[in-house]
């Protein structure tokens, strides 16, 4: 089942639209209502957006760390960010640090199929993490935690 959102011009559902499966976002993932998906690979970001929307989530997409920060400023109702780690420019770890400092109530989930150990500089990962490729059910579970 596929739907096209005329407001965003991308697959998904407009805010407040009826959702498949007869469940709303609050019933599906607790207090998380709106999720920002960040990935420099447009196909991956758009697929994640579509899957989250199919499970009752309002979703927005950014294709870079800088664009994600702009989206957070423009959408104060974003409850969670799911970000790829390996991105050009600002990587997901740097983005997570900026979000934590500026938006401390926003839940952050980092996703990656590969992360260079040097990215951590000996520091433990502070955010939730999901390995790519991930199953939507596993992502929803992390959003619930």
N, C-alpha and C positions, 0 to 999 in steps of 0.2 A: 504494500500500500504506500503510495507516494502522494505528497501534496506540495503545492507551490505557493509560497507566500508572496502576494502582490506587494506588500509593504517593503520587503527586503530584497525581492527579486531572486531569492534563493529557495532551495527546498526547505520546507518547514511550515509552521503555522504562525499566523499573526498573534500578538499578545491578546489574551482573552478568548481565543478561538476554542471551539470544541476540540477535544483531544481524542485520539483513538483509545480504545480499551476502557473508556468511561471513567478514567481516574484523573484527578487533578494533581498538580505538582506537589501540593502539601501532603496529600495522601501517599504519594509515591516516594518522596525523599525528605519528609519531615519539614524542617524550617527552610530548606533550600528551595527557592522559587525561580531564580534567574541565574543562569550560568553563562560565563564568558569562556568560549573555547578559543585558544590561541595556538596556531600552528602555521609555520611558513609554507607548508604544503597545502594548497587550497583544497585539493580533493579530500585529504584527511580531515581538515577542519570542517568542511561542509558535510561530510559523512557523520562526524561526531555530532554536529548540530542537528542533523536530521534524526539521528537515533535518539538523542536526548529529547527532542521535540515530540517524537513518537511515544515517549514515556511521560509526557505531560509537563516537560520543562520549558520555560521561556528561555530561549538561547540567543546569544549574539556571538559574532565571530570577529576575530582580529587575526591578521596574517603576519604580525610582527609584534615585538615587545613594545615598541613605541606606539603603535596603533592600539594595543591593549590598554596602555595607560590613558590614551585619549578616550577610549570607550568607557573605562571606569569613571573618568571625570564626567562624561556625558550621561551615564546611566547609574545614578547613585543607588538604584535598587538591585544591583548585581550582588548576589550572595556568595558566589563561588567562581573560581577561575580554574580551568583545566588547561595547562600549558605544556606544550612540547618543551623539552630541555634544549635540544640541539637546534638552535636557530641562528642565522647570521645577525650581526649587529648585537642587540641585547639578547643574550641567551635566557633560557627559562629560569635559571638560578638567580641571575641578576634581576629579572622581572619579579620573581618571588620576593626578593629583598625589598624592592621598591614598593610592592603591594603591601607587604607586612608593615612597612614604615608609615605608609600613607593611608592604608585601608585595613586596620588591624582586625576588623570583624569579618573580613572576606576570607572564606576558606580557600586554600590553595592546594591543588593536586597537580603534581608534576608527572609528565608521561614521557617515556623514552624507550627506544629499542636499543640504544647504545649511549653510554655516558663515559667520557674519558675520566679516569680517576683523578687526573690533575685538576679537573674542574672544582673539586672539593677542597683543595689545599689543606687536606688533613682535618677538615671540619665535618661533623656529622650532618646529615641531611635533616633539616628542620620540618620540611613539608611532607605531606602524604605523597606516596609515589605509586604509580601503576606502570607496569611494563607494557610496551607496545609489541605486537598488536594486542589490544585488550578487548575483553568482552564487555558489552554494554552493562550487563548485570553486575560485573565487578566494579565498574565505574560508579554505577548507582549505589552500590554498597559503600564505597568510599565517601560518596556525597552524604550518605546517611550518618556516618560516624562523627 
